[in-house]
Amino acid sequence: MDIGRLIETVIGQNQPPAGRPHDKPQESGEDIGALIPGGTLGKLGLLAVLLGTATGRRSPLLRAGGLAVLGTVAYKAYQNWQASQRGEKDTAAPPATAAPEPSGAAKLNLVKAMIAAAKADGHLDGEEMRRIREAIATHELDNEAKTFLLEALSAPTDAASIARLAQNQQQACEIYVASRLVIGDDTPEERRYMEELAAALKLPGTLTGQLDSEARSARA
């Protein structure tokens, strides 16, 4: 599986497509199907299509930095939290640039987490999902990557299942941040999903607070 191409399809290319500057939100009520023809899915990113009107709020950060940005955010927050638990100042934490590179399997888990979060508010109907699946089927991905995305799209949005992907607390932080960078707490469904995810990941409240703070700073 070409994980790099898969991630590019999910997050979008580094540069926003012509006519859609990354700092301009998508017009409310735009037909999601209009985003798909002509290879737009690869330029804008599957997450942007899934998020609909939230496109302009959060996807540009991920497009600009890829998975590295959430790894850095999660690492910095985790290290600062550990330092606070030892009674040290935040400045005692290692620099965020020391964030370890996630393995291939961990990257795929982050993609699953982001897709689940993007679907958390339940705003996509069956017809919209059908169009997205059809677009993926015709996209320039190998069969294994297409199957992976289609299964992730079809999977129920279950915070507990996503939490089980984490093998340790660092990965739990990365999954939480990946989800937080995709959605916020603008709707009751989003708030409930993030609360359920934090609980299932067994993240202390002080740690989730640190993760939320770093994610907000990264989006600013």
Backbone as CSV, one residue per row, in Angstrom:
resi,resn,N_x,N_y,N_z,CA_x,CA_y,CA_z,C_x,C_y,C_z
1,MET,0.838,-1.197,0.000,0.000,0.000,0.000,0.875,1.250,0.000
2,ASP,0.543,2.186,-0.864,1.258,3.462,-0.907,0.643,4.384,0.152
3,ILE,1.215,4.351,1.361,0.640,5.113,2.465,0.738,6.610,2.208
4,GLY,1.826,7.049,1.591,1.982,8.478,1.309,0.879,9.001,0.410
5,ARG,0.573,8.278,-0.660,-0.490,8.712,-1.571,-1.848,8.660,-0.889
6,LEU,-2.036,7.629,-0.051,-3.303,7.515,0.673,-3.503,8.723,1.583
7,ILE,-2.457,9.085,2.316,-2.556,10.226,3.232,-2.804,11.518,2.461
8,GLU,-2.142,11.667,1.311,-2.362,12.855,0.499,-3.814,12.942,0.039
9,THR,-4.400,11.790,-0.289,-5.797,11.765,-0.712,-6.726,12.160,0.427
10,VAL,-6.404,11.711,1.635,-7.258,12.007,2.789,-7.124,13.461,3.219
11,ILE,-5.883,13.941,3.324,-5.640,15.286,3.839,-5.739,16.330,2.745
12,GLY,-5.291,15.993,1.537,-5.267,16.943,0.443,-3.843,17.325,0.115
13,GLN,-3.642,17.890,-1.066,-2.316,18.309,-1.465,-1.870,19.505,-0.646
14,ASN,-0.566,19.752,-0.635,-0.022,20.821,0.199,-0.560,22.194,-0.171
15,GLN,-0.853,22.407,-1.446,-1.377,23.692,-1.870,-2.873,23.580,-2.113
16,PRO,-3.674,24.543,-1.645,-5.100,24.489,-1.897,-5.380,24.648,-3.372
17,PRO,-6.472,24.024,-3.888,-6.786,24.129,-5.298,-7.138,25.542,-5.700
18,ALA,-6.961,25.846,-6.975,-7.256,27.184,-7.483,-8.696,27.552,-7.193
19,GLY,-8.876,28.788,-6.773,-10.234,29.253,-6.485,-10.704,28.947,-5.092
20,ARG,-9.892,28.198,-4.320,-10.282,27.853,-2.956,-9.125,28.142,-2.022
21,PRO,-8.830,29.396,-1.705,-7.740,29.687,-0.773,-7.990,29.011,0.553
22,HIS,-6.901,28.557,1.192,-7.078,27.735,2.377,-7.662,28.492,3.554
23,ASP,-7.686,29.805,3.490,-8.232,30.539,4.626,-9.673,30.976,4.388
24,LYS,-10.296,30.486,3.303,-11.669,30.868,3.017,-12.590,29.689,3.225
25,PRO,-13.534,29.738,4.161,-14.415,28.619,4.401,-15.287,28.323,3.185
26,GLN,-15.626,27.055,3.050,-16.563,26.650,2.004,-17.921,27.282,2.250
27,GLU,-18.573,27.690,1.194,-19.889,28.289,1.336,-20.862,27.286,1.926
28,SER,-21.627,27.735,2.885,-22.596,26.867,3.536,-23.617,26.382,2.522
29,GLY,-23.926,25.087,2.621,-24.960,24.530,1.778,-24.463,24.077,0.416
30,GLU,-23.163,24.174,0.128,-22.654,23.739,-1.163,-22.871,22.252,-1.326
31,ASP,-23.297,21.842,-2.525,-23.537,20.436,-2.809,-22.221,19.684,-2.721
32,ILE,-22.147,18.719,-1.837,-20.899,17.994,-1.641,-20.485,17.260,-2.894
33,GLY,-21.459,16.858,-3.712,-21.128,16.165,-4.938,-20.342,17.024,-5.896
34,ALA,-20.502,18.343,-5.819,-19.787,19.247,-6.713,-18.300,19.274,-6.412
35,LEU,-17.906,18.786,-5.242,-16.496,18.791,-4.877,-15.733,17.629,-5.498
36,ILE,-16.436,16.640,-5.998,-15.792,15.393,-6.363,-15.306,15.322,-7.805
37,PRO,-16.073,15.760,-8.819,-15.633,15.562,-10.198,-14.290,16.211,-10.497
38,GLY,-13.611,15.677,-11.515,-12.392,16.287,-12.017,-11.197,16.179,-11.102
39,GLY,-11.159,15.176,-10.245,-9.998,14.989,-9.382,-9.962,15.913,-8.187
40,THR,-11.061,16.613,-7.893,-11.059,17.556,-6.776,-10.811,16.860,-5.451
41,LEU,-11.234,15.618,-5.338,-11.046,14.892,-4.082,-9.575,14.860,-3.698
42,GLY,-8.693,14.653,-4.678,-7.263,14.601,-4.377,-6.693,15.948,-4.019
43,LYS,-7.227,17.036,-4.600,-6.705,18.368,-4.325,-7.199,18.886,-2.983
44,LEU,-8.495,18.727,-2.751,-9.100,19.270,-1.547,-8.928,18.331,-0.363
45,GLY,-8.929,17.039,-0.617,-8.765,16.067,0.442,-10.086,15.472,0.878
46,LEU,-10.060,14.180,1.142,-11.265,13.482,1.575,-11.827,14.087,2.848
47,LEU,-10.952,14.507,3.773,-11.438,15.099,5.023,-12.259,16.352,4.751
48,ALA,-11.783,17.177,3.817,-12.500,18.406,3.501,-13.885,18.090,2.953
49,VAL,-13.973,17.060,2.131,-15.262,16.666,1.576,-16.167,16.129,2.678
50,LEU,-15.610,15.319,3.566,-16.387,14.768,4.667,-16.882,15.848,5.618
51,LEU,-16.050,16.869,5.826,-16.397,17.921,6.773,-17.416,18.902,6.215
52,GLY,-17.571,18.955,4.897,-18.553,19.860,4.314,-18.252,21.302,4.644
53,THR,-19.143,21.983,5.330,-18.978,23.410,5.607,-17.844,23.694,6.575
54,ALA,-17.280,22.668,7.193,-16.156,22.881,8.116,-14.823,22.896,7.385
55,THR,-14.846,22.759,6.067,-13.606,22.657,5.294,-12.606,23.745,5.635
56,GLY,-13.059,24.985,5.629,-12.141,26.097,5.821,-11.663,26.250,7.243
57,ARG,-12.247,25.518,8.178,-11.881,25.716,9.578,-10.632,24.933,9.963
58,ARG,-10.516,23.691,9.490,-9.476,22.856,10.068,-8.595,22.128,9.079
59,SER,-9.094,21.769,7.933,-8.287,20.968,7.013,-7.021,21.658,6.525
60,PRO,-6.946,22.991,6.365,-5.712,23.595,5.844,-4.486,23.304,6.685
61,LEU,-4.625,23.252,8.002,-3.476,22.984,8.856,-2.881,21.624,8.542
62,LEU,-3.743,20.618,8.394,-3.269,19.288,8.085,-2.695,19.234,6.680
63,ARG,-3.311,19.952,5.734,-2.797,19.959,4.374,-1.385,20.558,4.344
64,ALA,-1.170,21.572,5.157,0.123,22.255,5.141,1.224,21.399,5.746
65,GLY,0.894,20.634,6.790,1.940,19.915,7.499,1.814,18.410,7.499
66,GLY,0.720,17.884,6.956,0.538,16.449,6.952,0.424,15.885,8.356
67,LEU,0.709,14.605,8.478,0.623,13.970,9.790,1.703,14.463,10.738
68,ALA,2.758,15.068,10.194,3.835,15.552,11.058,3.338,16.617,12.022
69,VAL,2.386,17.441,11.578,1.924,18.525,12.433,1.198,17.978,13.653
70,LEU,0.393,16.954,13.488,-0.320,16.432,14.655,0.626,15.641,15.553
71,GLY,1.649,15.004,14.957,2.632,14.328,15.787,3.386,15.301,16.668
72,THR,3.730,16.455,16.101,4.424,17.482,16.860,3.549,18.046,17.968
73,VAL,2.279,18.325,17.631,1.354,18.866,18.630,1.162,17.876,19.769
74,ALA,0.936,16.615,19.434,0.705,15.598,20.459,1.943,15.404,21.327
75,TYR,3.110,15.381,20.697,4.351,15.163,21.442,4.619,16.301,22.416
76,LYS,4.458,17.527,21.933,4.704,18.685,22.789,3.760,18.685,23.987
77,ALA,2.475,18.427,23.718,1.493,18.415,24.802,1.806,17.305,25.806
78,TYR,2.153,16.135,25.306,2.428,14.993,26.173,3.654,15.243,27.039
79,GLN,4.708,15.792,26.427,5.922,16.067,27.178,5.695,17.161,28.226
80,ASN,4.942,18.190,27.847,4.630,19.245,28.816,3.800,18.700,29.974
81,TRP,2.878,17.811,29.667,2.032,17.220,30.707,2.884,16.367,31.639
82,GLN,3.785,15.566,31.063,4.663,14.750,31.903,5.505,15.626,32.820
83,ALA,6.005,16.730,32.285,6.807,17.642,33.091,5.981,18.222,34.232
84,SER,4.728,18.581,33.933,3.860,19.139,34.978,3.563,18.114,36.060
85,GLN,3.473,16.838,35.651,3.236,15.780,36.637,4.432,15.617,37.565
86,ARG,5.620,15.964,37.069,6.820,15.894,37.901,7.060,17.189,38.656
87,GLY,6.150,18.158,38.452,6.296,19.431,39.129,7.270,20.357,38.464
88,GLU,7.597,20.081,37.172,8.536,20.929,36.454,7.779,21.962,35.642
89,LYS,8.497,22.987,35.197,7.904,23.986,34.328,7.844,23.439,32.909
90,ASP,6.939,24.026,32.073,6.812,23.592,30.688,8.126,23.680,29.933
91,THR,8.968,24.638,30.302,10.227,24.824,29.578,11.175,23.653,29.778
92,ALA,10.884,22.802,30.763,11.744,21.652,30.988,11.455,20.525,30.017
93,ALA,10.326,20.617,29.284,9.959,19.558,28.357,10.866,19.578,27.139
94,PRO,11.124,18.401,26.531,11.948,18.355,25.326,11.297,19.139,24.199
95,PRO,12.082,19.632,23.244,11.509,20.398,22.144,10.572,19.556,21.296
96,ALA,9.533,20.201,20.725,8.547,19.482,19.935,9.156,18.843,18.703
97,THR,10.279,19.366,18.230,10.900,18.822,17.029,11.418,17.407,17.244
98,ALA,11.477,16.952,18.497,11.960,15.605,18.782,10.864,14.558,18.639
99,ALA,9.711,14.938,18.130,8.604,13.999,17.990,9.012,12.829,17.118
100,PRO,8.797,11.589,17.588,9.184,10.420,16.793,8.271,10.259,15.580
101,GLU,8.820,9.699,14.518,8.054,9.445,13.307,7.141,8.241,13.531
102,PRO,5.816,8.392,13.304,4.924,7.245,13.483,5.242,6.142,12.480
103,SER,5.031,4.910,12.881,5.207,3.786,11.971,4.106,3.804,10.916
104,GLY,4.255,2.964,9.895,3.230,2.885,8.862,1.882,2.509,9.433
105,ALA,1.865,1.530,10.339,0.608,1.106,10.944,-0.008,2.230,11.769
106,ALA,0.839,2.975,12.494,0.330,4.081,13.306,-0.252,5.181,12.432
107,LYS,0.358,5.430,11.278,-0.174,6.440,10.358,-1.559,6.034,9.853
108,LEU,-1.722,4.759,9.537,-3.028,4.278,9.078,-4.069,4.407,10.185
109,ASN,-3.651,4.176,11.419,-4.574,4.343,12.542,-5.008,5.794,12.681
110,LEU,-4.090,6.725,12.426,-4.428,8.142,12.500,-5.417,8.521,11.402
111,VAL,-5.239,7.937,10.218,-6.189,8.186,9.135,-7.578,7.684,9.530
112,LYS,-7.638,6.492,10.109,-8.923,5.962,10.583,-9.555,6.908,11.602
113,ALA,-8.726,7.417,12.512,-9.229,8.314,13.553,-9.788,9.591,12.947
114,MET,-9.086,10.146,11.946,-9.535,11.392,11.333,-10.838,11.197,10.559
115,ILE,-10.952,10.087,9.853,-12.185,9.820,9.106,-13.357,9.641,10.062
116,ALA,-13.127,8.901,11.149,-14.196,8.698,12.133,-14.631,10.028,12.742
117,ALA,-13.666,10.876,13.059,-13.998,12.181,13.642,-14.775,13.039,12.660
118,ALA,-14.379,12.993,11.384,-15.061,13.797,10.370,-16.515,13.382,10.198
119,LYS,-16.808,12.127,10.510,-18.179,11.641,10.375,-18.982,11.782,11.665
120,ALA,-18.342,12.282,12.725,-18.929,12.218,14.064,-20.249,12.957,14.201
121,ASP,-20.425,14.059,13.445,-21.670,14.808,13.627,-22.811,14.254,12.803
122,GLY,-22.533,13.214,12.005,-23.598,12.527,11.279,-24.271,13.341,10.207
123,HIS,-23.577,14.375,9.647,-24.242,15.258,8.693,-24.274,14.701,7.273
124,LEU,-23.526,13.621,7.020,-23.503,13.056,5.677,-24.652,12.059,5.494
125,ASP,-25.383,12.219,4.385,-26.447,11.251,4.126,-25.932,10.157,3.193
126,GLY,-26.779,9.183,2.928,-26.368,8.037,2.135,-25.937,8.390,0.734
127,GLU,-26.604,9.344,0.095,-26.263,9.737,-1.264,-24.887,10.396,-1.312
128,GLU,-24.588,11.235,-0.348,-23.287,11.891,-0.298,-22.168,10.865,-0.095
129,MET,-22.413,9.913,0.801,-21.420,8.875,1.025,-21.222,8.025,-0.223
130,ARG,-22.293,7.765,-0.959,-22.183,6.984,-2.182,-21.287,7.694,-3.183
131,ARG,-21.450,9.005,-3.317,-20.629,9.766,-4.253,-19.160,9.755,-3.845
132,ILE,-18.922,9.867,-2.578,-17.539,9.846,-2.096,-16.908,8.488,-2.366
133,ARG,-17.645,7.411,-2.114,-17.117,6.064,-2.378,-16.814,5.881,-3.858
134,GLU,-17.680,6.385,-4.719,-17.452,6.276,-6.156,-16.209,7.061,-6.570
135,ALA,-16.007,8.228,-5.953,-14.829,9.028,-6.273,-13.552,8.307,-5.865
136,ILE,-13.568,7.676,-4.707,-12.396,6.935,-4.246,-12.085,5.789,-5.197
137,ALA,-13.136,5.137,-5.682,-12.952,3.990,-6.565,-12.240,4.368,-7.854
138,THR,-12.396,5.612,-8.302,-11.776,6.048,-9.550,-10.495,6.842,-9.308
139,HIS,-10.101,7.017,-8.052,-8.919,7.826,-7.743,-7.643,7.032,-7.974
140,GLU,-6.518,7.736,-8.067,-5.227,7.097,-8.336,-4.640,6.515,-7.062
141,LEU,-5.239,5.430,-6.624,-4.768,4.710,-5.448,-4.692,3.233,-5.801
142,ASP,-3.789,2.513,-5.145,-3.765,1.077,-5.379,-4.985,0.456,-4.715
143,ASN,-5.269,-0.771,-5.087,-6.493,-1.432,-4.616,-6.522,-1.578,-3.103
144,GLU,-5.359,-1.826,-2.511,-5.299,-1.985,-1.054,-5.673,-0.677,-0.357
145,ALA,-5.180,0.441,-0.879,-5.495,1.738,-0.290,-6.969,2.068,-0.467
146,LYS,-7.525,1.785,-1.651,-8.945,2.040,-1.886,-9.801,1.228,-0.919
147,THR,-9.433,-0.041,-0.754,-10.185,-0.896,0.167,-10.113,-0.361,1.589
148,PHE,-8.930,0.080,1.978,-8.753,0.642,3.319,-9.673,1.841,3.532
149,LEU,-9.706,2.770,2.572,-10.531,3.973,2.710,-12.009,3.630,2.710
150,LEU,-12.420,2.725,1.840,-13.830,2.357,1.766,-14.291,1.693,3.063
151,GLU,-13.428,0.869,3.638,-13.778,0.221,4.916,-13.835,1.248,6.040
152,ALA,-12.899,2.213,6.032,-12.915,3.252,7.063,-14.163,4.118,6.950
153,LEU,-14.577,4.393,5.727,-15.790,5.190,5.519,-17.037,4.448,5.962
154,SER,-17.051,3.145,5.741,-18.232,2.347,6.040,-18.332,1.971,7.508
155,ALA,-17.218,2.050,8.226,-17.209,1.648,9.632,-18.068,2.580,10.475
156,PRO,-18.762,2.041,11.475,-19.529,2.900,12.376,-18.616,3.889,13.088
157,THR,-19.132,5.075,13.367,-18.346,6.070,14.100,-18.393,5.715,15.577
158,ASP,-17.408,4.946,16.003,-17.377,4.387,17.353,-16.070,4.786,18.027
159,ALA,-16.158,5.682,18.999,-14.957,6.174,19.679,-14.181,5.046,20.351
160,ALA,-14.891,4.070,20.907,-14.222,2.973,21.603,-13.363,2.151,20.643
161,SER,-13.867,1.919,19.421,-13.096,1.158,18.433,-11.849,1.917,18.014
162,ILE,-11.975,3.224,17.835,-10.814,4.038,17.479,-9.794,4.031,18.617
163,ALA,-10.264,4.114,19.838,-9.355,4.140,20.991,-8.552,2.849,21.096
164,ARG,-9.140,1.742,20.698,-8.434,0.454,20.794,-7.241,0.368,19.835
165,LEU,-7.147,1.304,18.898,-6.011,1.309,17.978,-4.722,1.744,18.660
166,ALA,-4.825,2.479,19.744,-3.645,2.996,20.446,-2.941,1.878,21.203
167,GLN,-1.623,1.783,20.997,-0.834,0.759,21.675,-0.166,1.278,22.944
168,ASN,-0.126,2.594,23.101,0.479,3.195,24.280,-0.088,4.608,24.443
169,GLN,0.343,5.293,25.510,-0.238,6.602,25.789,0.168,7.652,24.753
170,GLN,1.369,7.531,24.207,1.785,8.466,23.166,0.887,8.339,21.938
171,GLN,0.598,7.111,21.529,-0.300,6.902,20.396,-1.711,7.362,20.733
172,ALA,-2.109,7.199,21.980,-3.431,7.680,22.399,-3.510,9.193,22.231
173,CYS,-2.433,9.882,22.592,-2.392,11.340,22.422,-2.475,11.722,20.952
174,GLU,-1.778,10.989,20.101,-1.779,11.291,18.677,-3.162,11.080,18.072
175,ILE,-3.830,10.020,18.479,-5.184,9.760,17.983,-6.134,10.849,18.441
176,TYR,-5.992,11.279,19.683,-6.859,12.341,20.190,-6.624,13.636,19.425
177,VAL,-5.354,13.996,19.220,-5.039,15.234,18.509,-5.483,15.159,17.058
178,ALA,-5.285,13.996,16.415,-5.740,13.832,15.030,-7.224,14.113,14.926
179,SER,-7.983,13.624,15.889,-9.430,13.837,15.897,-9.756,15.293,16.191
180,ARG,-9.038,15.884,17.120,-9.296,17.277,17.514,-8.945,18.250,16.385
181,LEU,-7.899,17.964,15.624,-7.534,18.845,14.523,-8.538,18.774,13.374
182,VAL,-9.296,17.693,13.320,-10.316,17.549,12.285,-11.607,18.240,12.694
183,ILE,-12.038,18.020,13.931,-13.289,18.614,14.391,-13.038,19.427,15.658
184,GLY,-14.019,20.201,16.027,-13.934,20.971,17.262,-15.003,20.499,18.219
185,ASP,-15.668,21.445,18.849,-16.790,21.102,19.729,-17.962,22.015,19.409
186,ASP,-18.165,22.258,18.112,-19.199,23.190,17.673,-20.604,22.615,17.768
187,THR,-20.709,21.290,17.743,-22.020,20.652,17.818,-22.050,19.693,19.001
188,PRO,-23.249,19.370,19.490,-23.334,18.395,20.585,-22.732,17.054,20.207
189,GLU,-22.887,16.654,18.926,-22.348,15.380,18.482,-20.822,15.374,18.534
190,GLU,-20.219,16.489,18.117,-18.761,16.589,18.164,-18.252,16.563,19.602
191,ARG,-18.912,17.309,20.461,-18.495,17.338,21.867,-18.618,15.949,22.488
192,ARG,-19.725,15.290,22.217,-19.933,13.959,22.785,-18.887,12.981,22.268
193,TYR,-18.583,13.054,20.978,-17.602,12.127,20.409,-16.227,12.323,21.053
194,MET,-15.793,13.563,21.201,-14.484,13.813,21.784,-14.432,13.411,23.252
195,GLU,-15.521,13.607,23.963,-15.574,13.171,25.359,-15.488,11.649,25.456
196,GLU,-16.211,10.960,24.574,-16.177,9.499,24.569,-14.802,8.985,24.168
197,LEU,-14.168,9.671,23.214,-12.841,9.246,22.770,-11.824,9.413,23.885
198,ALA,-11.845,10.552,24.574,-10.903,10.783,25.674,-11.074,9.731,26.765
199,ALA,-12.332,9.406,27.066,-12.597,8.401,28.101,-12.110,7.025,27.656
200,ALA,-12.372,6.669,26.395,-11.966,5.352,25.898,-10.459,5.234,25.792
201,LEU,-9.782,6.350,25.509,-8.323,6.359,25.445,-7.684,6.390,26.830
202,LYS,-8.532,6.575,27.861,-8.065,6.643,29.245,-7.061,7.782,29.448
203,LEU,-7.354,8.928,28.841,-6.500,10.095,28.998,-6.967,10.920,30.197
204,PRO,-6.083,11.249,31.126,-6.472,12.097,32.267,-6.981,13.451,31.780
205,GLY,-7.868,14.049,32.559,-8.429,15.340,32.175,-7.373,16.409,31.998
206,THR,-6.343,16.373,32.837,-5.278,17.372,32.705,-4.520,17.201,31.392
207,LEU,-4.398,15.959,30.917,-3.698,15.706,29.668,-4.557,16.123,28.476
208,THR,-5.839,15.794,28.496,-6.700,16.214,27.387,-6.761,17.738,27.315
209,GLY,-6.736,18.384,28.463,-6.716,19.839,28.471,-5.465,20.380,27.790
210,GLN,-4.321,19.746,28.048,-3.067,20.151,27.414,-3.115,19.891,25.912
211,LEU,-3.668,18.752,25.527,-3.781,18.414,24.104,-4.696,19.400,23.382
212,ASP,-5.816,19.730,24.018,-6.744,20.695,23.413,-6.075,22.054,23.252
213,SER,-5.327,22.464,24.272,-4.668,23.762,24.228,-3.643,23.828,23.097
214,GLU,-2.842,22.784,22.957,-1.837,22.768,21.901,-2.496,22.712,20.521
215,ALA,-3.596,21.975,20.405,-4.296,21.893,19.115,-4.873,23.242,18.737
216,ARG,-5.432,23.957,19.721,-5.980,25.293,19.433,-4.862,26.248,18.991
217,SER,-3.716,26.160,19.663,-2.599,27.024,19.300,-2.111,26.732,17.883
218,ALA,-2.099,25.446,17.526,-1.633,25.055,16.203,-2.575,25.562,15.107
219,ARG,-3.871,25.643,15.429,-4.850,26.087,14.429,-4.889,27.606,14.335
220,ALA,-4.380,28.293,15.349,-4.490,29.763,15.380,-3.653,30.403,14.279
